[in-house]
Amino acid sequence: MESYFGVAEEVGLTKDEIGSVQAIVMAVSAGRVGAQFRQATSPVRKKGQDPKPTSPRQDQED
């Protein structure tokens, strides 16, 4: 990660700009993890009633 900071500074990015990008990346990542958590803990998932099969093979098993 430090090598990226060196390159960013060489091309003229300030520490504030780098910090802003880091904050955005962290927020996007946290949102993705939150969405995955909500999906994994949703009532539909708990009951085993997946509304859309994830693969064609699941359609054939029913």
Buried (B, 14 or more C-beta within 10 A) or exposed (E): EEEEEEEBEEEEBEEEEBEEEEEEEEEEEEEEEEEEEEEEEEEEEEEEEEEEEEEEEEEEEE
